Amino acid sequence: MRVTENCGGCGMCVMTAPRYFHLVDGLSQALLSEVDPDDAVLAAAELCPMTAIEVFDADTGAAVTPTP
């Protein structure tokens, strides 16, 4: 997973999945690039108003979220 440059720093991801995201200088950063499947990470990506969180399948590299 990664946080793109589209991040607006609203902190929704930190509130939704604090084990995986934190704010640095007002912008979100993922604490890890690879994580085990976790609904909190998917929820954070889906709730991001800037669609700045990208989640990929580690085996295939296919985008898991955000969904169009």
Secondary structure, 3 states (H helix, E strand, C coil): CEECCCCCCCCHHHHHCCCCEEEECCEEEECCCCCCCCHHHHHHHHHCCCCCEEEECCCCCCEEECCC
